[in-house]
Amino acid sequence: MRPEQWLTKGDIFEYQGHQLFYVDSDPNCRQKPTLFLIHGFPTSSYDWQKIWPLLTEHFRCIAMDMLGFGYSDKPKHHSYSIHGQADLHEALLRHLNINRVHLLAHDYGDTVAQELIARGNTSSATGYLSVCLLNGGLFPETHQARLIQKLLLSPIGFLINKFISYRQFCRNFIAIFGPETQPSKRDLRDLWQVLQYKDGNQLLYKLITYMRDRRQHRRRWIEALKQYPGPLQLINGSLDPVSGKHMVDRFRQLVDRPANIVELEKIGHYPQWEAPGCVVSAYLKFSKVQQNNPLPLASISL
C-alpha cells in the first residue's frame, strides 16, 4: 500500500486547535475487539500498513499519527512530550466513545503506551486489556541511540536538522534493519514522503526530546510495566542496534512479572516492516491465548 492510499483510508480528529490524522478500520463495528496501534519515531501510522490487512480480520484497528508526525499537524513552536502524546490518544478514544482497547506499540510508541498504562493502572476510565510492545527504548540505559539522534538532541540539534537529506535518512534507516530484511528503495521513498509532509523532516530536533522524557520518568514507566495487571507481550527484533536483544535481557532483569517474549533473531528495529507475517502470527497467538488464560505464554525465539 502506498502512502497516498493510506491517506485516503483516514479521517481527521481535531483537538486543542490541531488536526490529527487517524485510520479506523471499521468505525461501526462493535463485535470485534479494538486494537489501538501506536507508531514510532520518526515515522507514522503508515508503519502498520504491512500488517494492517491481517490484523483487521480479527480486530477493529485504530492508528493515529501523533502530533508532529505523519499526516497530522506539525506545529513548529509546540513543546512535544510523551505525556502530551498520551493525552492525544486518550482524547481520540473519548471522541470515538471507546473505553476498552488492546495496545500494540513500537519504538517511541512504546513509551507512550507505558504512560497510558501508568494512568490506566490507577484509573478505570479506560481499560487496556492487553499490551504488546515491539522494539523500543523501555529502559533509557539500554537505548543505544544513533549518532544522528544524539546530535539532534544536542544544543545544535536545530542546525543538524537543516542538513538531514534523503540520502542521510536512507543510510540511517538501513543501519537499523536486519541485514537480510533491508528496506527496498520504494519503501525508503515512501517513508521519506510521509516524513516530509508539512515539513515534518524539519521538526526532528523538537520530537527527539522524548529521549529526555525517558530519563526523567524512568521509574514511573518501569513501574507501569511491573504493575500492569493485564497480559503483556514483547515482540523484538534481536539484531536491532538501538533496542534489540540487549533491551530484552534488561527487561528480564528488571520486570518481575509474566510476559510473552518473542525474539526474532534475524530481524532489526522494524519487525512489523521486516517480518510482518511473524509479527502477526505471534500477536494472534498471544491474543488468542490471553483471552482464555490470564498468564501469557513462555518465551520463544523465531
C-alpha positions in Angstrom: 0.0 0.0 0.0 1.4 3.4 -1.0 1.2 6.5 1.3 -1.5 8.2 -0.8 -3.6 5.0 -0.4 -3.1 5.1 3.3 -4.1 8.7 3.4 -7.4 8.0 1.7 -8.3 5.5 4.5 -8.0 8.1 7.2 -10.1 10.8 8.9 -9.3 13.9 10.9 -9.8 14.4 14.6 -9.5 18.0 15.9 -8.1 18.5 19.4 -6.9 21.8 21.0 -6.7 23.5 17.7 -4.7 20.7 16.0 -5.8 18.4 13.2 -4.8 14.8 13.8 -4.9 12.1 11.2 -6.1 8.6 12.1 -7.3 5.4 10.5 -10.2 3.4 11.8 -10.6 0.1 10.0 -14.3 -0.4 11.0 -15.9 2.6 12.7 -19.3 1.0 13.0 -18.0 -2.4 14.3 -19.0 -3.4 17.9 -18.3 -7.1 17.5 -14.6 -7.2 17.1 -12.2 -6.2 19.9 -10.5 -2.9 19.4 -6.7 -2.7 18.8 -5.1 0.7 19.2 -1.7 0.9 17.4 0.9 3.5 18.4 3.7 4.3 15.9 7.4 5.2 16.5 9.9 7.9 15.7 10.3 9.5 13.2 7.6 7.8 11.2 3.8 7.5 11.4 0.8 5.2 11.4 1.9 4.2 7.9 4.4 1.9 9.7 1.5 -0.5 10.3 0.3 -0.8 6.7 2.1 -4.2 6.1 0.3 -5.9 9.0 -3.0 -3.9 8.8 -4.9 -6.2 6.4 -4.3 -9.3 8.5 -5.0 -7.6 11.9 -8.2 -6.1 10.7 -9.6 -9.6 10.0 -9.6 -10.1 13.8 -9.7 -6.6 15.3 -11.2 -3.2 14.8 -7.8 -1.4 14.3 -7.2 2.3 15.1 -4.0 4.1 14.4 -3.3 7.8 14.8 -0.4 10.0 13.6 0.8 11.7 16.7 1.3 15.5 16.7 4.4 16.3 14.7 4.3 13.1 12.8 2.8 11.7 9.5 -0.3 13.4 8.2 -1.1 15.2 11.5 -0.4 18.8 12.1 3.3 19.7 12.8 3.3 22.9 14.8 6.8 24.4 14.8 6.6 26.1 18.2 5.0 23.3 20.1 6.7 21.7 23.2 6.4 18.0 22.3 6.3 15.4 25.1 5.3 11.8 25.7 2.7 13.0 28.2 1.2 15.2 25.6 1.0 12.4 23.0 -0.6 10.2 25.6 -3.2 12.9 26.1 -4.0 12.9 22.4 -4.5 9.1 22.4 -6.9 9.4 25.4 -8.8 12.2 23.6 -9.2 10.2 20.4 -10.6 7.3 22.4 -13.1 9.6 24.1 -14.0 11.1 20.7 -14.7 7.6 19.4 -16.5 6.6 22.6 -14.2 3.7 23.2 -13.1 2.7 26.8 -11.6 -0.8 26.4 -8.7 -1.4 24.0 -5.7 -3.7 23.3 -2.5 -1.8 22.7 0.2 -2.6 20.1 3.1 -0.1 20.1 6.5 0.4 18.6 9.6 2.5 19.5 8.5 6.0 20.6 5.0 4.5 20.8 6.2 2.0 23.5 6.9 4.9 25.7 3.5 6.5 25.0 2.0 3.1 25.8 3.9 3.0 29.1 2.5 6.3 30.1 -1.0 5.2 29.1 -0.9 2.1 31.2 0.7 4.1 34.1 -2.5 6.1 34.0 -4.7 3.1 33.5 -3.1 1.3 36.5 -4.6 3.9 38.8 -7.8 4.8 36.9 -10.7 2.9 35.5 -11.6 5.5 32.8 -10.0 3.4 30.0 -9.2 -0.3 30.3 -6.1 -1.5 28.5 -6.9 -5.2 28.0 -3.5 -6.3 26.8 -0.3 -4.7 25.8 2.2 -5.7 23.0 5.4 -3.8 22.6 7.7 -4.0 19.6 11.4 -2.8 19.6 11.6 0.3 21.8 13.5 2.1 24.5 11.7 0.8 27.5 14.8 1.5 29.6 16.9 4.6 28.9 20.1 2.8 30.0 19.7 0.2 27.2 18.6 2.6 24.5 21.6 2.8 22.2 20.8 6.0 20.4 22.3 6.5 16.9 24.8 9.4 16.4 22.2 11.4 14.5 19.8 11.1 17.4 22.4 12.3 19.9 23.2 15.3 17.6 19.6 16.2 17.1 19.2 16.3 20.9 22.2 18.4 21.4 22.2 22.3 21.6 22.9 22.4 17.9 20.2 20.0 17.0 18.2 22.6 15.0 21.3 23.2 12.8 21.9 19.5 12.3 18.3 19.0 11.4 18.6 21.5 8.5 21.2 19.3 6.8 19.4 15.9 7.0 18.9 14.9 3.4 17.1 11.9 1.8 20.5 10.2 1.4 21.3 10.5 5.1 17.8 9.4 6.0 18.2 6.2 3.9 21.7 5.5 5.4 20.3 5.7 9.0 17.3 3.6 8.3 19.2 0.9 6.5 21.6 0.7 9.5 18.8 -0.3 11.9 17.2 -3.0 9.8 18.4 -6.6 9.8 21.0 -7.5 7.0 18.6 -9.9 5.4 15.5 -7.7 5.7 16.6 -4.4 4.3 14.0 -1.9 3.1 13.5 -1.5 -0.6 14.2 1.7 -2.4 10.4 2.2 -2.8 10.0 1.6 1.0 12.5 4.3 1.7 11.0 6.7 -0.7 7.5 6.2 0.8 8.7 6.6 4.4 10.6 9.8 3.4 7.5 11.1 1.5 5.3 10.8 4.7 8.1 12.3 6.8 8.3 15.4 4.6 4.5 16.1 4.8 4.0 19.6 6.2 7.8 19.9 6.6 7.9 17.2 9.3 11.5 16.4 8.4 12.5 19.8 9.8 11.0 19.1 13.2 13.1 16.1 14.2 15.1 18.1 16.7 12.0 19.0 18.6 10.5 15.5 18.5 13.7 13.8 19.8 13.2 15.3 23.2 11.4 12.1 24.1 14.9 10.8 25.0 15.0 13.2 27.9 11.4 12.3 28.9 12.5 8.6 29.2 15.3 9.5 31.6 13.2 11.9 33.6 10.3 9.4 34.0 12.2 6.2 34.0 10.9 4.9 37.4 7.3 5.8 36.6 7.4 3.9 33.2 9.2 0.8 34.5 6.7 0.6 37.4 3.9 0.9 34.9 5.1 -2.4 33.3 5.6 -4.1 36.6 2.2 -3.1 38.0 0.2 -3.6 34.8 -2.4 -6.3 35.6 -3.1 -7.5 32.1 -1.3 -9.8 29.6 2.0 -8.3 28.3 3.9 -9.3 25.2 7.3 -8.3 23.7 8.0 -9.0 20.0 11.6 -7.9 19.5 14.0 -7.9 16.5 17.2 -9.1 18.1 19.5 -7.5 15.6 18.3 -4.0 16.3 21.3 -1.9 17.3 19.1 0.5 19.2 16.7 -1.7 21.2 17.5 -5.3 20.3 18.4 -8.3 22.3 20.1 -6.2 24.9 16.8 -4.5 25.7 15.0 -7.9 26.2 17.8 -9.0 28.5 17.3 -5.9 30.6 13.6 -6.5 30.6 14.1 -9.9 32.1 16.3 -8.4 34.8 14.0 -5.5 35.8 10.4 -6.5 35.2 9.5 -9.3 37.6 6.2 -10.4 36.1 4.9 -12.9 33.5 5.4 -11.8 29.9 5.2 -13.4 26.5 8.6 -12.7 24.9 9.1 -13.4 21.2 12.6 -12.9 19.9 13.0 -12.6 16.1 16.7 -13.5 15.8 17.3 -12.2 12.2 15.2 -9.0 12.4 16.1 -5.4 13.2 14.3 -2.4 14.6 11.1 -2.6 12.5 9.6 -6.1 13.0 6.3 -5.1 11.6 8.0 -4.0 8.4 10.8 -6.6 8.1 8.8 -9.7 9.2 5.1 -8.8 9.1 4.0 -12.4 8.9 5.9 -13.4 12.0 4.6 -10.4 13.9 1.0 -11.1 13.1 1.4 -14.8 13.8 3.0 -14.2 17.2 0.5 -11.5 18.1 -2.6 -13.5 17.1 -1.3 -16.5 19.1 -0.8 -14.2 22.1 -4.2 -12.6 21.7 -6.0 -15.9 21.3 -4.3 -17.4 24.4 -4.7 -14.4 26.6 -8.5 -14.4 26.1 -8.6 -17.7 27.9 -5.6 -17.6 30.1 -4.5 -14.6 32.4 -0.8 -15.6 32.2 1.0 -15.2 28.9 3.0 -17.8 27.0 6.6 -18.7 27.7 9.4 -17.0 25.9 10.2 -18.3 22.4 12.7 -17.4 19.6 12.0 -17.4 15.9 
